Structure formats: structure tokens, C-alpha cells
Amino acid sequence: MKPLLKTKEAARFLNISERKLWELTNRGEIPSVRIPPRSVRYDPIDLRAWIQQKKKRGRRD
């Protein structure tokens, strides 16, 4: 089992800023694991799935 990623690691994984990652997390667009009292972690499998979901598909004509 792969370990959960911290915010900095997840942002690097997605090649986005930590600020953008927080925006997406707070809007509920990116799956995260909240660990009380204030920690947030990200599962790399969830991040890969999110990337796949966001990929633009080519149109078939």
C-alpha cells in the first residue's frame, strides 16, 4: 500500500501550486483524507483517477 501524500507532495504530483490544491480540496473537487486536528492527506490512486477524469477526450467525427 502506498503512503498518503502531504499537501506539498500532492501539489508536486499534480504539478500545481499548493494554493490551487487547497482551492480544489475545499471545493470538494479533489478527494482528500482529513486527519484531525488539522492534517490533510491525499491518496495517489485518487489523484491518478482525478487526472483521468479531467482528461479531455478527442471528438469522434
N, CA, C and O atoms as CSV, one atom per row, in Angstrom:
chain,resi,resn,atom,element,x,y,z
A,1,MET,N,N,0.845,-1.177,0.000
A,1,MET,CA,C,0.000,0.000,0.000
A,1,MET,C,C,0.893,1.245,0.000
A,1,MET,O,O,1.841,1.342,0.780
A,2,LYS,N,N,0.579,2.185,-0.879
A,2,LYS,CA,C,1.361,3.416,-0.957
A,2,LYS,C,C,0.913,4.364,0.148
A,2,LYS,O,O,-0.266,4.415,0.500
A,3,PRO,N,N,1.867,5.110,0.686
A,3,PRO,CA,C,1.500,6.065,1.742
A,3,PRO,C,C,0.714,7.250,1.172
A,3,PRO,O,O,0.798,7.567,-0.015
A,4,LEU,N,N,-0.037,7.877,2.042
A,4,LEU,CA,C,-0.762,9.082,1.658
A,4,LEU,C,C,0.225,10.236,1.505
A,4,LEU,O,O,1.241,10.296,2.197
A,5,LEU,N,N,-0.087,11.138,0.600
A,5,LEU,CA,C,0.788,12.276,0.328
A,5,LEU,C,C,0.380,13.488,1.147
A,5,LEU,O,O,-0.805,13.735,1.369
A,6,LYS,N,N,1.373,14.236,1.590
A,6,LYS,CA,C,1.121,15.516,2.240
A,6,LYS,C,C,0.792,16.535,1.149
A,6,LYS,O,O,0.972,16.266,-0.039
A,7,THR,N,N,0.315,17.691,1.558
A,7,THR,CA,C,-0.118,18.719,0.612
A,7,THR,C,C,0.972,19.080,-0.386
A,7,THR,O,O,0.718,19.130,-1.589
A,8,LYS,N,N,2.158,19.327,0.092
A,8,LYS,CA,C,3.263,19.717,-0.790
A,8,LYS,C,C,3.559,18.615,-1.816
A,8,LYS,O,O,3.785,18.895,-2.993
A,9,GLU,N,N,3.553,17.362,-1.353
A,9,GLU,CA,C,3.821,16.226,-2.235
A,9,GLU,C,C,2.709,16.060,-3.276
A,9,GLU,O,O,2.983,15.795,-4.446
A,10,ALA,N,N,1.460,16.218,-2.846
A,10,ALA,CA,C,0.332,16.077,-3.761
A,10,ALA,C,C,0.344,17.185,-4.816
A,10,ALA,O,O,0.072,16.928,-5.989
A,11,ALA,N,N,0.654,18.395,-4.410
A,11,ALA,CA,C,0.735,19.511,-5.355
A,11,ALA,C,C,1.832,19.246,-6.385
A,11,ALA,O,O,1.645,19.499,-7.575
A,12,ARG,N,N,2.951,18.747,-5.935
A,12,ARG,CA,C,4.049,18.417,-6.843
A,12,ARG,C,C,3.623,17.287,-7.790
A,12,ARG,O,O,3.920,17.326,-8.984
A,13,PHE,N,N,2.929,16.289,-7.251
A,13,PHE,CA,C,2.436,15.159,-8.040
A,13,PHE,C,C,1.539,15.647,-9.176
A,13,PHE,O,O,1.616,15.139,-10.295
A,14,LEU,N,N,0.685,16.636,-8.885
A,14,LEU,CA,C,-0.247,17.178,-9.875
A,14,LEU,C,C,0.348,18.320,-10.694
A,14,LEU,O,O,-0.266,18.795,-11.649
A,15,ASN,N,N,1.539,18.753,-10.315
A,15,ASN,CA,C,2.202,19.869,-10.980
A,15,ASN,C,C,1.365,21.149,-10.912
A,15,ASN,O,O,1.219,21.872,-11.897
A,16,ILE,N,N,0.822,21.405,-9.720
A,16,ILE,CA,C,0.070,22.630,-9.461
A,16,ILE,C,C,0.582,23.235,-8.157
A,16,ILE,O,O,1.321,22.584,-7.418
A,17,SER,N,N,0.198,24.460,-7.877
A,17,SER,CA,C,0.626,25.104,-6.641
A,17,SER,C,C,-0.151,24.531,-5.452
A,17,SER,O,O,-1.237,23.973,-5.614
A,18,GLU,N,N,0.415,24.676,-4.275
A,18,GLU,CA,C,-0.288,24.249,-3.070
A,18,GLU,C,C,-1.577,25.044,-2.896
A,18,GLU,O,O,-2.586,24.510,-2.434
A,19,ARG,N,N,-1.542,26.298,-3.260
A,19,ARG,CA,C,-2.735,27.147,-3.149
A,19,ARG,C,C,-3.869,26.611,-4.025
A,19,ARG,O,O,-5.015,26.524,-3.585
A,20,LYS,N,N,-3.538,26.251,-5.274
A,20,LYS,CA,C,-4.546,25.692,-6.179
A,20,LYS,C,C,-5.069,24.365,-5.642
A,20,LYS,O,O,-6.264,24.085,-5.741
A,21,LEU,N,N,-4.183,23.547,-5.073
A,21,LEU,CA,C,-4.608,22.280,-4.485
A,21,LEU,C,C,-5.594,22.519,-3.354
A,21,LEU,O,O,-6.601,21.817,-3.252
A,22,TRP,N,N,-5.316,23.506,-2.497
A,22,TRP,CA,C,-6.240,23.836,-1.407
A,22,TRP,C,C,-7.588,24.287,-1.946
A,22,TRP,O,O,-8.629,23.911,-1.406
A,23,GLU,N,N,-7.578,25.097,-3.017
A,23,GLU,CA,C,-8.833,25.549,-3.626
A,23,GLU,C,C,-9.658,24.349,-4.091
A,23,GLU,O,O,-10.848,24.252,-3.791
A,24,LEU,N,N,-9.025,23.451,-4.815
A,24,LEU,CA,C,-9.721,22.262,-5.323
A,24,LEU,C,C,-10.207,21.368,-4.188
A,24,LEU,O,O,-11.295,20.797,-4.259
A,25,THR,N,N,-9.398,21.253,-3.152
A,25,THR,CA,C,-9.770,20.433,-1.996
A,25,THR,C,C,-10.967,21.032,-1.281
A,25,THR,O,O,-11.922,20.326,-0.959
A,26,ASN,N,N,-10.919,22.322,-1.034
A,26,ASN,CA,C,-12.001,22.987,-0.306
A,26,ASN,C,C,-13.318,22.991,-1.087
A,26,ASN,O,O,-14.394,23.033,-0.491
A,27,ARG,N,N,-13.233,22.947,-2.411
A,27,ARG,CA,C,-14.446,22.872,-3.237
A,27,ARG,C,C,-14.937,21.436,-3.377
A,27,ARG,O,O,-15.998,21.194,-3.953
A,28,GLY,N,N,-14.175,20.491,-2.857
A,28,GLY,CA,C,-14.566,19.088,-2.923
A,28,GLY,C,C,-14.277,18.438,-4.269
A,28,GLY,O,O,-14.809,17.368,-4.566
A,29,GLU,N,N,-13.442,19.068,-5.082
A,29,GLU,CA,C,-13.133,18.527,-6.404
A,29,GLU,C,C,-12.064,17.444,-6.357
A,29,GLU,O,O,-12.045,16.552,-7.204
A,30,ILE,N,N,-11.182,17.517,-5.376
A,30,ILE,CA,C,-10.117,16.532,-5.232
A,30,ILE,C,C,-10.361,15.747,-3.961
A,30,ILE,O,O,-10.563,16.339,-2.901
A,31,PRO,N,N,-10.347,14.426,-4.045
A,31,PRO,CA,C,-10.552,13.617,-2.838
A,31,PRO,C,C,-9.392,13.795,-1.859
A,31,PRO,O,O,-8.230,13.867,-2.258
A,32,SER,N,N,-9.722,13.863,-0.597
A,32,SER,CA,C,-8.686,14.013,0.426
A,32,SER,C,C,-9.110,13.258,1.678
A,32,SER,O,O,-10.272,12.887,1.845
A,33,VAL,N,N,-8.137,13.044,2.546
A,33,VAL,CA,C,-8.376,12.387,3.831
A,33,VAL,C,C,-8.039,13.412,4.904
A,33,VAL,O,O,-6.904,13.883,4.986
A,34,ARG,N,N,-9.004,13.748,5.708
A,34,ARG,CA,C,-8.763,14.702,6.805
A,34,ARG,C,C,-8.399,13.919,8.051
A,34,ARG,O,O,-9.111,13.002,8.460
A,35,ILE,N,N,-7.282,14.297,8.643
A,35,ILE,CA,C,-6.802,13.654,9.860
A,35,ILE,C,C,-6.789,14.714,10.951
A,35,ILE,O,O,-5.960,15.624,10.929
A,36,PRO,N,N,-7.708,14.595,11.907
A,36,PRO,CA,C,-7.797,15.610,12.963
A,36,PRO,C,C,-6.485,15.739,13.727
A,36,PRO,O,O,-5.782,14.742,13.891
A,37,PRO,N,N,-6.126,16.938,14.204
A,37,PRO,CA,C,-6.995,18.106,14.175
A,37,PRO,C,C,-6.919,18.905,12.880
A,37,PRO,O,O,-7.926,19.487,12.478
A,38,ARG,N,N,-5.730,18.960,12.187
A,38,ARG,CA,C,-5.654,19.852,11.026
A,38,ARG,C,C,-4.898,19.280,9.836
A,38,ARG,O,O,-4.545,20.031,8.926
A,39,SER,N,N,-4.646,18.016,9.813
A,39,SER,CA,C,-3.876,17.434,8.715
A,39,SER,C,C,-4.785,16.978,7.577
A,39,SER,O,O,-5.902,16.509,7.795
A,40,VAL,N,N,-4.277,17.129,6.369
A,40,VAL,CA,C,-4.972,16.649,5.177
A,40,VAL,C,C,-3.961,15.840,4.377
A,40,VAL,O,O,-2.812,16.251,4.214
A,41,ARG,N,N,-4.397,14.691,3.882
A,41,ARG,CA,C,-3.537,13.833,3.073
A,41,ARG,C,C,-4.281,13.444,1.810
A,41,ARG,O,O,-5.507,13.533,1.735
A,42,TYR,N,N,-3.505,13.007,0.810
A,42,TYR,CA,C,-4.066,12.655,-0.489
A,42,TYR,C,C,-3.562,11.278,-0.893
A,42,TYR,O,O,-2.378,10.969,-0.756
A,43,ASP,N,N,-4.473,10.459,-1.391
A,43,ASP,CA,C,-4.132,9.126,-1.858
A,43,ASP,C,C,-3.694,9.235,-3.323
A,43,ASP,O,O,-4.453,9.742,-4.148
A,44,PRO,N,N,-2.489,8.771,-3.662
A,44,PRO,CA,C,-2.023,8.860,-5.049
A,44,PRO,C,C,-2.965,8.169,-6.043
A,44,PRO,O,O,-3.085,8.608,-7.187
A,45,ILE,N,N,-3.624,7.106,-5.619
A,45,ILE,CA,C,-4.573,6.413,-6.500
A,45,ILE,C,C,-5.747,7.338,-6.827
A,45,ILE,O,O,-6.191,7.394,-7.974
A,46,ASP,N,N,-6.252,8.063,-5.823
A,46,ASP,CA,C,-7.335,9.021,-6.050
A,46,ASP,C,C,-6.885,10.156,-6.965
A,46,ASP,O,O,-7.651,10.610,-7.814
A,47,LEU,N,N,-5.657,10.610,-6.795
A,47,LEU,CA,C,-5.150,11.699,-7.634
A,47,LEU,C,C,-5.042,11.251,-9.090
A,47,LEU,O,O,-5.380,12.005,-10.002
A,48,ARG,N,N,-4.570,10.023,-9.305
A,48,ARG,CA,C,-4.491,9.497,-10.678
A,48,ARG,C,C,-5.881,9.389,-11.299
A,48,ARG,O,O,-6.070,9.728,-12.467
A,49,ALA,N,N,-6.848,8.920,-10.522
A,49,ALA,CA,C,-8.226,8.804,-11.015
A,49,ALA,C,C,-8.779,10.179,-11.356
A,49,ALA,O,O,-9.477,10.336,-12.358
A,50,TRP,N,N,-8.475,11.173,-10.534
A,50,TRP,CA,C,-8.936,12.541,-10.788
A,50,TRP,C,C,-8.347,13.056,-12.101
A,50,TRP,O,O,-9.042,13.693,-12.893
A,51,ILE,N,N,-7.062,12.776,-12.327
A,51,ILE,CA,C,-6.408,13.185,-13.572
A,51,ILE,C,C,-7.116,12.540,-14.761
A,51,ILE,O,O,-7.420,13.218,-15.742
A,52,GLN,N,N,-7.379,11.244,-14.681
A,52,GLN,CA,C,-8.048,10.537,-15.777
A,52,GLN,C,C,-9.422,11.141,-16.059
A,52,GLN,O,O,-9.822,11.292,-17.213
A,53,GLN,N,N,-10.126,11.479,-15.003
A,53,GLN,CA,C,-11.463,12.057,-15.142
A,53,GLN,C,C,-11.401,13.429,-15.827
A,53,GLN,O,O,-12.313,13.797,-16.567
A,54,LYS,N,N,-10.343,14.169,-15.582
A,54,LYS,CA,C,-10.218,15.529,-16.114
A,54,LYS,C,C,-9.647,15.583,-17.521
A,54,LYS,O,O,-9.701,16.628,-18.169
A,55,LYS,N,N,-9.103,14.480,-18.001
A,55,LYS,CA,C,-8.526,14.487,-19.354
A,55,LYS,C,C,-9.608,14.775,-20.366
A,55,LYS,O,O,-10.718,14.248,-20.284
A,56,LYS,N,N,-9.273,15.616,-21.315
A,56,LYS,CA,C,-10.210,15.931,-22.377
A,56,LYS,C,C,-10.131,14.830,-23.415
A,56,LYS,O,O,-9.049,14.424,-23.839
A,57,ARG,N,N,-11.266,14.371,-23.801
A,57,ARG,CA,C,-11.345,13.318,-24.812
A,57,ARG,C,C,-11.497,13.951,-26.195
A,57,ARG,O,O,-12.203,14.946,-26.356
A,58,GLY,N,N,-10.843,13.377,-27.171
A,58,GLY,CA,C,-10.968,13.865,-28.538
A,58,GLY,C,C,-12.352,13.543,-29.085
A,58,GLY,O,O,-12.963,12.542,-28.713
A,59,ARG,N,N,-12.828,14.393,-29.960
A,59,ARG,CA,C,-14.146,14.160,-30.562
A,59,ARG,C,C,-13.997,13.168,-31.717
A,59,ARG,O,O,-13.020,13.196,-32.464
A,60,ARG,N,N,-14.985,12.304,-31.836
A,60,ARG,CA,C,-15.022,11.388,-32.994
A,60,ARG,C,C,-15.984,11.974,-34.009
A,60,ARG,O,O,-17.164,12.177,-33.724
A,61,ASP,N,N,-15.470,12.239,-35.182
A,61,ASP,CA,C,-16.325,12.789,-36.251
A,61,ASP,C,C,-16.446,11.789,-37.376
A,61,ASP,O,O,-17.121,12.056,-38.370
